Amino acid sequence: MNDQLQTLPGGAYGGAVSGAERNRVLRNTYWLLALSMVPTVLGAWLGVATGITASLTGGLGLIVFLGGAFGFMFAIEKTKNSAAGVPVLLGFTFFMGLMLSRLIAMILGFKNGSELIMTAFGGTAAVFFCMASLSTVIKRDLSAMGKWLFVGAVVLMVGAAINVFVGSTAGMLAISVAAIGIFSAYMLYDLKRIIDGGETNYISATLALYLDIYNVFQSLLILLGVMGGERD
């Protein structure tokens, strides 16, 4: 299982950011987030079609995933204020789709695999819609959530890394359930930061929301595969 990741821990909302600027960042974030799904799908398709990630199991898969993901995130942080920021982000989403392809290939091995993938997609979309709606009506400052969510994400990452070697199905299910809760809350937190003016860079905002969505989708897919997968 890929490790759950999240960036941008904590940090108070702040700054005298105009309403027009906040709307611009939110609008650009949504457009870039939608665009980022294209290389993700392409990466997943390529991985499934070629089986290029099939050998990335255990410790090797963990090293490749963490090395690639954190390398890309470092590059995104360095280029987020330049013209290279968007291509680097899209390269990252292609890599993440490629890393997701092994799980998708496993799910497609079930008789109802396509249905499970669509259910996970629909569930993720529903979570995002709910969090986006909540972020527009909640007036309370949610900046204090950041540090607790970051701690939760780190604990999840450590637990997932350990479970790669332990191979516990129960552990994987527990991690997946916790990940859905934590990263659903992260969606609300990250969206609220944009709306309140705490995040003014749409590339950074897109990265944060993309990771939230990616982790919720992946975790739902694991739960559905373990609990609802039908063998031929």
BAVO-643007 format. One record per residue (C-alpha): residue number from 1; x, y, z. Coordinates in nm, 2 decimals, m for minus. Example, Ala and Ser with C-alpha at 12.3 -4.5 7.8 and 13.67 -1.06 7.14 Angstrom:
residues 2
<1,<1.23,m0.45,0.78>>
<2,<1.37,m0.11,0.71>>
END
This chain:
residues 232
<1,<0.00,0.00,0.00>>
<2,<0.12,0.35,m0.08>>
<3,<0.19,0.56,0.23>>
<4,<m0.05,0.84,0.30>>
<5,<0.11,1.17,0.25>>
<6,<0.03,1.53,0.32>>
<7,<0.22,1.85,0.33>>
<8,<0.17,2.20,0.46>>
<9,<0.14,2.13,0.83>>
<10,<m0.02,2.38,1.06>>
<11,<0.02,2.75,1.00>>
<12,<m0.22,3.02,1.10>>
<13,<m0.45,3.18,0.85>>
<14,<m0.34,3.53,0.80>>
<15,<m0.26,3.82,0.58>>
<16,<m0.48,4.09,0.44>>
<17,<m0.59,3.91,0.13>>
<18,<m0.87,4.06,m0.07>>
<19,<m1.19,3.87,m0.15>>
<20,<m1.11,3.89,m0.52>>
<21,<m0.76,3.74,m0.46>>
<22,<m0.90,3.46,m0.26>>
<23,<m1.16,3.38,m0.53>>
<24,<m0.88,3.38,m0.79>>
<25,<m0.67,3.14,m0.59>>
<26,<m0.97,2.91,m0.53>>
<27,<m1.07,2.92,m0.90>>
<28,<m0.72,2.85,m1.03>>
<29,<m0.68,2.57,m0.77>>
<30,<m1.00,2.40,m0.89>>
<31,<m0.89,2.43,m1.25>>
<32,<m0.55,2.29,m1.19>>
<33,<m0.69,2.02,m0.96>>
<34,<m0.91,1.90,m1.24>>
<35,<m0.63,1.92,m1.49>>
<36,<m0.40,1.71,m1.26>>
<37,<m0.64,1.42,m1.28>>
<38,<m0.55,1.38,m1.65>>
<39,<m0.19,1.27,m1.59>>
<40,<m0.30,1.07,m1.29>>
<41,<m0.53,0.86,m1.51>>
<42,<m0.27,0.83,m1.78>>
<43,<m0.01,0.72,m1.53>>
<44,<m0.25,0.46,m1.38>>
<45,<m0.34,0.34,m1.73>>
<46,<0.02,0.30,m1.83>>
<47,<0.11,0.12,m1.52>>
<48,<m0.18,m0.13,m1.56>>
<49,<m0.12,m0.18,m1.93>>
<50,<0.25,m0.24,m1.90>>
<51,<0.28,m0.39,m1.55>>
<52,<0.58,m0.16,m1.49>>
<53,<0.50,m0.13,m1.12>>
<54,<0.42,m0.50,m1.06>>
<55,<0.76,m0.57,m0.92>>
<56,<0.75,m0.28,m0.68>>
<57,<0.66,m0.47,m0.37>>
<58,<0.76,m0.45,m0.01>>
<59,<1.06,m0.24,0.08>>
<60,<1.15,m0.16,m0.28>>
<61,<0.81,m0.02,m0.36>>
<62,<0.82,0.19,m0.04>>
<63,<1.16,0.33,m0.13>>
<64,<1.06,0.42,m0.49>>
<65,<0.73,0.57,m0.38>>
<66,<0.87,0.78,m0.10>>
<67,<1.18,0.89,m0.29>>
<68,<0.98,0.99,m0.60>>
<69,<0.69,1.16,m0.41>>
<70,<0.91,1.36,m0.17>>
<71,<1.15,1.45,m0.46>>
<72,<0.86,1.58,m0.66>>
<73,<0.71,1.77,m0.37>>
<74,<1.05,1.93,m0.30>>
<75,<1.07,2.04,m0.67>>
<76,<0.71,2.17,m0.66>>
<77,<0.80,2.38,m0.35>>
<78,<1.10,2.53,m0.53>>
<79,<0.92,2.61,m0.86>>
<80,<0.57,2.70,m0.73>>
<81,<0.63,3.07,m0.81>>
<82,<0.77,3.01,m1.16>>
<83,<0.65,2.90,m1.49>>
<84,<0.79,2.55,m1.42>>
<85,<0.56,2.50,m1.13>>
<86,<0.26,2.36,m1.32>>
<87,<0.45,2.11,m1.54>>
<88,<0.64,1.98,m1.23>>
<89,<0.31,1.94,m1.04>>
<90,<0.16,1.75,m1.34>>
<91,<0.47,1.53,m1.36>>
<92,<0.41,1.45,m0.99>>
<93,<0.05,1.36,m1.05>>
<94,<0.16,1.13,m1.34>>
<95,<0.40,0.96,m1.10>>
<96,<0.13,0.92,m0.84>>
<97,<m0.10,0.76,m1.09>>
<98,<0.18,0.52,m1.19>>
<99,<0.23,0.43,m0.83>>
<100,<m0.15,0.37,m0.79>>
<101,<m0.16,0.14,m1.09>>
<102,<m0.05,m0.17,m0.89>>
<103,<m0.35,m0.13,m0.66>>
<104,<m0.58,m0.07,m0.95>>
<105,<m0.45,m0.37,m1.13>>
<106,<m0.52,m0.58,m0.82>>
<107,<m0.88,m0.44,m0.79>>
<108,<m0.94,m0.51,m1.16>>
<109,<m0.85,m0.87,m1.09>>
<110,<m1.19,m0.90,m0.91>>
<111,<m1.50,m0.98,m1.11>>
<112,<m1.65,m0.66,m0.99>>
<113,<m1.33,m0.46,m1.01>>
<114,<m1.46,m0.19,m1.24>>
<115,<m1.76,m0.13,m1.01>>
<116,<m1.54,m0.10,m0.71>>
<117,<m1.32,0.16,m0.88>>
<118,<m1.62,0.36,m0.98>>
<119,<m1.77,0.33,m0.63>>
<120,<m1.44,0.46,m0.48>>
<121,<m1.43,0.74,m0.73>>
<122,<m1.79,0.84,m0.65>>
<123,<m1.73,0.82,m0.27>>
<124,<m1.42,1.04,m0.30>>
<125,<m1.62,1.29,m0.51>>
<126,<m1.89,1.29,m0.25>>
<127,<m1.64,1.35,0.03>>
<128,<m1.48,1.64,m0.16>>
<129,<m1.82,1.80,m0.24>>
<130,<m1.92,1.78,0.13>>
<131,<m1.59,1.93,0.25>>
<132,<m1.61,2.20,m0.01>>
<133,<m1.96,2.29,0.10>>
<134,<m1.87,2.29,0.46>>
<135,<m1.57,2.51,0.40>>
<136,<m1.80,2.79,0.26>>
<137,<m2.04,2.79,0.56>>
<138,<m1.81,2.73,0.86>>
<139,<m1.70,3.07,0.99>>
<140,<m1.48,2.94,1.27>>
<141,<m1.10,2.96,1.23>>
<142,<m0.97,2.60,1.17>>
<143,<m0.60,2.68,1.18>>
<144,<m0.56,2.49,1.51>>
<145,<m0.66,2.17,1.33>>
<146,<m0.34,2.18,1.12>>
<147,<m0.09,2.05,1.38>>
<148,<m0.32,1.76,1.49>>
<149,<m0.39,1.66,1.13>>
<150,<m0.02,1.67,1.06>>
<151,<0.06,1.44,1.36>>
<152,<m0.22,1.21,1.25>>
<153,<m0.07,1.19,0.89>>
<154,<0.28,1.12,1.03>>
<155,<0.14,0.84,1.25>>
<156,<m0.04,0.70,0.95>>
<157,<0.27,0.71,0.74>>
<158,<0.47,0.53,1.00>>
<159,<0.20,0.27,1.05>>
<160,<0.17,0.21,0.68>>
<161,<0.54,0.17,0.64>>
<162,<0.55,m0.09,0.92>>
<163,<0.25,m0.27,0.77>>
<164,<0.44,m0.30,0.44>>
<165,<0.67,m0.55,0.61>>
<166,<0.41,m0.70,0.85>>
<167,<0.15,m0.76,0.59>>
<168,<m0.15,m0.75,0.82>>
<169,<m0.49,m0.72,0.65>>
<170,<m0.64,m0.60,0.97>>
<171,<m0.37,m0.33,1.00>>
<172,<m0.43,m0.23,0.64>>
<173,<m0.80,m0.19,0.70>>
<174,<m0.75,0.01,1.02>>
<175,<m0.50,0.24,0.84>>
<176,<m0.73,0.29,0.55>>
<177,<m1.03,0.38,0.78>>
<178,<m0.81,0.63,0.97>>
<179,<m0.68,0.77,0.65>>
<180,<m1.03,0.84,0.51>>
<181,<m1.11,1.03,0.83>>
<182,<m0.79,1.23,0.85>>
<183,<m0.76,1.33,0.49>>
<184,<m1.13,1.41,0.47>>
<185,<m1.07,1.66,0.75>>
<186,<m0.76,1.77,0.57>>
<187,<m0.97,1.86,0.27>>
<188,<m1.18,2.09,0.49>>
<189,<m0.88,2.24,0.65>>
<190,<m0.70,2.31,0.31>>
<191,<m1.01,2.45,0.15>>
<192,<m1.07,2.67,0.45>>
<193,<m0.72,2.80,0.43>>
<194,<m0.77,2.92,0.07>>
<195,<m1.11,3.07,0.15>>
<196,<m0.97,3.25,0.46>>
<197,<m0.66,3.38,0.27>>
<198,<m0.41,3.15,0.45>>
<199,<m0.29,3.00,0.12>>
<200,<m0.23,3.24,m0.17>>
<201,<m0.03,3.01,m0.41>>
<202,<m0.27,2.80,m0.62>>
<203,<0.01,2.54,m0.70>>
<204,<0.07,2.47,m0.33>>
<205,<m0.31,2.47,m0.27>>
<206,<m0.36,2.22,m0.56>>
<207,<m0.08,1.99,m0.42>>
<208,<m0.24,1.98,m0.08>>
<209,<m0.59,1.91,m0.21>>
<210,<m0.46,1.65,m0.46>>
<211,<m0.29,1.46,m0.18>>
<212,<m0.61,1.47,0.02>>
<213,<m0.82,1.33,m0.27>>
<214,<m0.55,1.07,m0.36>>
<215,<m0.54,0.93,m0.01>>
<216,<m0.91,0.92,0.03>>
<217,<m0.96,0.74,m0.30>>
<218,<m0.68,0.50,m0.24>>
<219,<m0.81,0.41,0.11>>
<220,<m1.16,0.37,m0.01>>
<221,<m1.03,0.14,m0.29>>
<222,<m0.85,m0.08,m0.04>>
<223,<m1.15,m0.11,0.18>>
<224,<m1.38,m0.19,m0.10>>
<225,<m1.13,m0.44,m0.25>>
<226,<m1.08,m0.62,0.08>>
<227,<m1.44,m0.62,0.19>>
<228,<m1.63,m0.64,m0.14>>
<229,<m1.40,m0.79,m0.40>>
<230,<m1.56,m1.09,m0.58>>
<231,<m1.33,m1.36,m0.71>>
<232,<m1.41,m1.54,m1.04>>
END
